[in-house]
Amino acid sequence: MKRAYKIKTINNKIAACAENNFEATRAKEVSFIMVAKGVLGFRESAHIIKVAEDTGCSISIASGKKFGTTKSILSFVNLGIMPGKSLVLNIKGERNEEAFREVSKIIGGETDGNS
């Protein structure tokens, strides 16, 4: 037991460095649980993909057992997102805050996808 403690004490410096790197990496990826207030059809899906391209982020949405990414517009449409449906939004990238604001407007039904 003492030996394990000593090894842990020796590795504290390494663990602290790894924790700092983890914090920097973690800041680039965010996940949110949301409730859709609008329908996610072709127009809204295309707008989410445009937001991903403009911000350089990777956006994925999960709803139940279904999963959609910005790699395919059909993966978003096939989620069948209707008002009141819960989903998990995951955004990876440097400009994730900007992407979240735009995508939450789309999912919240605040925009028609033409902006």
C-alpha positions, 0 to 999 in steps of 0.5 A: 500500500505504501509503495502505491502511494509513493508511485502516485506521489512521484507521478503527481507532477506528470498528472498535473501536466496531463490535467492542464492539457486535458483542460485545454482540450476539453474547452474545444468540445461542448455538449448540451441537452436541449428540447427542440422547439422547432422541426429539423427538416432539410432547410434547418439541417442545411443551415446547421451544416453551413454553421459548421463550415463557417465556424470550422466546428464538427456538430453532432446531434443525438436523439434517442438511439439515432445520431446525426453529424454534419457529414450528412444532411440526411443524418440530421433529417432522419433524426425526426426532430419535432417540437418537444423532442429532447436531444443532445448537441455536441460541438467540437472546435475552436469557435464552439460558442459561436456555433452553439449560439447559431445552432440553438437558434435553429433548434429553438425555432428562432430562425427559418434557416435563410439567414 
